[in-house]
Amino acid sequence: MLNLLNRLPPGATRGVERLLKSIPPVRSYIEKQYDSMMADLVEELHPYGRDHKVYARLPKEGVAREEILREMEEFLAAEQDRWAKGYASGAVYSGDPAHIDFLNRVYALNSQSNPLHADLWPSAIKFESEMVAMTARMLGADQTADEIVGTVSSGGTESILLAIKTYRDRARAERGVKRPQMIVPTTAHVAFEKAAHYFGVKLVRIPVGPDYRADVEATRKAINKRTIAIVGSAPTFPHGVIDPIYELSELARERGIGFHTDACLGGFVLPWAEKLGYPVPPFDFRLPGVTSMSADTHKYGYAAKGTSVVLYRGKELRRYQYYTATDWPGGLYFSPTLAGSRPGGLSAAGWAALVSMGEEGYMEATARILAAGRFIRAGIQRIPELTVLGDPLWVIAFGSRTLNIYNVMEQMSRRGWSLNGLDRPPAVHLAVTLRHTQPGVAQRFLEDLQDAVDYVKAHPDESTGMAPVYGMASSMPLRGLVGDILIRYVDMIYSVPEG
Ligand SMILES: Cc1ncc(COP(=O)(O)O)c(C=O)c1O
């Protein structure tokens, strides 16, 4: 039955799901399965429900500031060790205490600033315009005759949403495209799917080859009159590999279509990796077909969380991103991005991160990260039960032909690690950050991984924590049921525990 369902396209399985859920005993069985999966996770999501005051309504009298700060310091002490000692994949990209202190001071100085009010905070305008200019130059703006422009956004997802909205609006205005579609490799970040969903763009998914890079021929075949943009990643989130950006962007150029390089993850690493002599295929504005890019300052730009840069080839294209209102009783209004008011303190911290790191700082950080990536990748390759997927530099995905990789991930969690679970194929990845370049961290990762593999070999049927959820997601043809579980999980995030 499952095999048969697996062969059905997602649309067809939806009907089967509806049918199954309409049968009361099946429905109640499914609900019970959900409940038992969720029970394990409640504790993990709301650990402070037990021994801390829960505020389900406003306190009658305000709580003393000192008390609030004391409680926050307690949370910090409980949570900091894991990421600070390098147990997390991605998440905190610098984590250096002196760097954090510096960014905190910058934020404190600018905490009231809002770029929406350019007259009050011209400093925010300086910070944002210079962040864009510095990022553009780093990504090839100096080596093309075209002007590369952009805006600051709140993160990778917003940069991607904005780029897709821009292409949709341009195609509508200039080519009369009413039912837009975009071509996106299956491994591109899910933010493109979100953009398609939000902006009514049809998503055409392109498979990746055995090297996990986008299939150029399939892309060529998928282009039609309604195509507004093609997407490639440098590198991809799941497997850390760089799509054939030159080939894909040339296809786009030949047809006069937009091409977006998603360098959210690699924008602040690859330019320096290339200078350090690593094999980095061209991916930025030096390629004439690349018409937009996203690069996240809040990842390997080492800024505080909450900023990214989206770039365009030319002001004409960028204009489709803007929103202006000229007949609103609230006055003349414009906003370059999705939000209205925005945290100027974060733009200040983004600017300060870039300026304080400088080219030398990024070069040195990249050298350390890539050396740690090489060491970790080689160590994983020495574990016979594991296989590294693709040819990654520092975001290293691995799976197993003999073991349940999600059980390995769970065993790593038991040893303190927070890794990313992947699907299709089942795998796990570690995004190496500066935290993993601290003495002994990479070695500890490999030792714990060997231990986890040995444990799973000895206990192949033990599946706890997130392992069954990932296992179910990867083997379950009825994706709507998996979606139900995710919705319950999000509901759980916003449920206040009983005080
Ligand atoms: C390649 C890529 N694109 C986009 C994103 C989305 O970024 P954010 O989580 O900042 O919205 C990520 C996040 O990891 C990413 O790796």
The ligand as a Gaussian input file, in Angstrom:
#p B3LYP/6-31G(d) Opt

LIG

0 1
 C       20.451000      28.962000       1.165000
 C       19.478000      29.610000       2.116000
 N       18.569000      30.476000       1.635000
 C       17.680000      31.084000       2.451000
 C       17.668000      30.849000       3.800000
 C       16.634000      31.522000       4.670000
 O       17.245000      32.383000       5.562000
 P       16.507000      32.926000       6.885000
 O       16.403000      31.761000       7.808000
 O       17.434000      33.986000       7.344000
 O       15.184000      33.449000       6.511000
 C       18.602000      29.960000       4.338000
 C       18.614000      29.662000       5.761000
 O       19.349000      28.846000       6.255000
 C       19.530000      29.330000       3.472000
 O       20.436000      28.461000       3.934000

